[in-house]
Amino acid sequence: MFDVIDVKCRELEDKLQSDVIFYHGSIYPNYFRPFRDFVEQVRAESTRTEETVSVLLRTGGGSAETTERMVGVLRKHYKQVNFIVPDIAMSAGTILCMSGDKIYMDYASTLGPIDPQVPTPDTGDYVPALGYLDKVLEITKKGQLAPADVVMLKSLDLAKLALFEQARDLSIDLLKKWLVDYKFRNWTIHRTTNPGSPVTDHEKAERAEQIARDLADHKRWRSHGRSLDVAKLKELKIEIDDYSDMVDLRGAIRSYNDLLTGFIDRLRIEFVMHSHHIPLN
């Protein structure tokens, strides 16, 4: 079966004219070194002349700080970085996708609201930051507090609260920077508003700011796990390369992804990276 997976990976590379790297798992600090080493090895062994990588991503999210480090690795080795989301990329996975030149999705794919997971100072367990902050804001805005609200406010750890706020702000800042630097870098002419007029740096920054705020607006999405499909992302004016009706490309992506993720799910593997250059063990 591993030989077939490698063949499917090569076929997708030929279709996309890029290196292909598959990433399944959370985006946590303990996975950074394996990620760094894997990308370095793929780049060293690749014979392709295109300085492009397509990262097929499947993740429930993780740390914004680790996301930033992963983007640094990808941009060190490739001039163009694209992301493919056949299934799901939530939270920090969404932030990671926003660092790409292109985001490939079909009608069944989903991103999610940005809500980085932060290790708590007491236990080290990762918890979603924005849900916690939203609840605190909701309580503090009440005119009259219930007894349970008073108990919660008294139990607040200010260090934890500050950590969550920093994670939120970092996520928004990274997303704004990456959208302008990468996804918007070839956006030079307006197509809808004032068609044909040049796009200014200020307009790019404003659009990036709005997208970042929209993706971080939990009052709008109402759930950490809310599905943001292609239609919702286009409503936010995020350009998605929708391959729903591109039969050949959709077939190449699914035949590789579904075979590999089926193996991963059966064995309940938490973290896997794959390239045909590096055999699965």
N, C-alpha and C positions, 0 to 999 in steps of 0.2 A: 504493500500500500504506500509506503514512503516513496518508492520510485515514482508512483503515479502522481503523488503530491508534488514532487520535484518537476515532473513534466508539466503539470498544470501551471506551476509557477513560471516556468520558462515561456509557456504559451502566453501568459498574461504579460510578461515582460516584452515579448515581441509585439503584442497588441498595443502596449502603451509606449513602446520605445524608451524604456527606463528600467533601472534596477527596481526590484520589488522586494519589500521587507514586510513580513507579517508580524503584528504585535498583538498579543492577547494577554490581558491582565491589568491589574491596577497600576496607577502611576505613582509609585512609592519610592522613597530614597534607596531602599535596598535593591531595587531593580535597575538603578542608574548605571552602575558599572557593567553589568551584563549587557545593557543596551549600548553603552559606549563601545565596548569591545566588539559587539556584534556588527554595529554599523561600520567600524573601522575595518573589520575583516571582509565584509561584503564589498566595500569600496576598493580594498586592495586586490581582491580576486576578480572583480568585474572587468570584463573586456569591452564593455560598452563605451562608446565615445561621448554619448550624451551625459552631461553632468546633471542628471535628473534621477530622483528617487520617488517612487510611489509607495507610501506606507499604508498598508491595509490594516486598519485600526479597529480593535474591538475591546472596549474598556468601560468600566463603570465609573471611572474617574480617579481622583487622588489628589496629590499635592501640587499646588501652583508653582512652588519653588523647584520641584523636580521637573515639572513641565518646562520651565525656563531653561534648565540645564540640558534637557533632551533636545530642545530647539537649537541650542548652541552647538550640539554635536552634529545634528543634521545639516545645519548651515555651514559648518566648517568643511564638510566633505562634499556638499552638493550645492550647485547654483540654483536649482529649482527643486522644490519639495512639494509634492502633491499628497493629499490624503484620500483614501478610499474607505467609505463606511458602508459595507453591505448590511450590517446589522445595527450596531449601537455604539455610540461614543458619547458618554455623559460627562457633565461637570468639567473636570480638568481635561477630559478628552475633547470636549467642545473647544476649550481654550487652545489646546494643541492644534486642532484642525484650523483654527483661525490664524495660525502662523503659516499656513500653506499658501502656495500660489494658486492651487486649485483644490476644490473639495468635490469628490465624486460621490454621489448618492443616487439611489433610486427611490421609487415610491414607498418601499418597505423599510428604508433606512431611517435612523433617527439620531439626532443630537439631543442635548438637554440644556436646561438653564445652567449658567455657570455658578457653581457652589463648591469651592475648593474644600477638600477635607483636611482638617487640621488635627495634629496630635495634641491631646489634652495634657497639661503639665503634670497632672496627678497620676494618670494611668498610662499615658502614651497611646491610648486608643484613638483612632481617627474618627472624627465626627464632622458632619456638614456645618460649615461656619454660618451661612446666611440664615438658615432656619432658626438657629439659636438667636442671632441678632434680631431677626424679625419678631420673635416672641418677646424679647426684652423690650423692644420698641413699642409693641402692642400694649404691654403692661404699663409702661411708664406714661403712656398717653391717656390712660384711663383717669377719669375724674375722681372716681372712688374705687379704691382697691379692695378686692375680696381677700379674706384671710389667707387663701392659698397664694395669692399674688405677693402678699407681704412676706410670706415664708420664702418664696422663690427669690425675691429681691435681696433678702437678708443673706441668702446662701450664695449670692453671686461672687465669683472669683474675678476680681478686676483684671488680673493678669491674663486669665483665660479670655475675658471679653476683649481686651486689647489685642490679643493674638488673633481672634476671629476678625476683628476690624482690619487688621493689617493684611490678613489673607484676602479679604474682600477687595481692599484697595489695590493690592498687588495684582490680583486677577484682572481687574478692570484696566489697570495701567498697561499690563502686558498685552491684553487683547487690542487696546487702542494702538499701541506701537506696532504690533505685528500686522494689523490690518493695513495701516498706512505704508509700512515698509515693504510688504510682500503682496498681499491680495490686491491692493489698490495701485500697485506701482505701474501697471499698464493701463490704468483707468485715466485716460488723458482727455477724452471728449465726452460731453454729456449726451445721453441717448434719449432721455425722457424729459427732464426739466431743461428748458433752453437747449434743445437738440443742436449739436454741432459746435456749441461753445466750449472753450477749454475748461478743464477741471483744475481748480487751484489747490495748492497745498492746504489752505485753510478749509476748503470744502471737504477734502479728504479727511482732515482731522475731525471736522464736525460730524461727518457720517460715521466715522469710527467711534466717536464718543457716544452717539445715539445707539449704535448697535450694542456696544458694551453695556450701556445702561439698560437697554431692553432685555438682554440676555441675563442680566443680574436681577431683574425685577420679579421677585418671587410673589408679590401680590398679583402680578399679571398671570403668572403660570401656575401658582397655587400648589405646586408640588415639586419637591426635589427631583423626582423621577419623571416629570412630565415629558412626553414625547414631542420633540420639535422636528416634524417631518419636513420634506422639501417644500410643501405648500406654505407652512408657517414661516420657514426661513426666508422664502421669497417675499412674504408679506413684510418682513423686517428689512427687505432690500439687500439681502446677502446673496451674492451670486453663487449658485450651485451648478456644477456640471451634472445635470440629471441624465443618467443613462437608462432610464426606465424603458424607453422605446428603441434603444440601440441594441438590437438583438445579439450581435456578435460580441460586443463588449460586455454586456450583461451576462452572457453565457460564460465568457472567459473568467469573469470575476467570481460568479457563483460556483462554477465547477471547482475552482481552487479553494475558495473560502468555505464552501459547504462541506467539502471532503475533509479539510483540515479541522474545522471547528467541530464536526461530528466526532472525530477522533478525540479531540480535547474534552468535549463534553462527556463522552462515555467514560473517560478515565478521570474526570473531575480535576483536571490540571489547572492550577491557579495562574501560572505564568508560562508563556511560550513565545519564542521568536522563531521565525523560519525564513530561510532563503534557500534556493536550490544549491547555493554555494556551500551551505553548512548543513550537513545531514542531521535529521532528527534522531535523537537517541531514545 
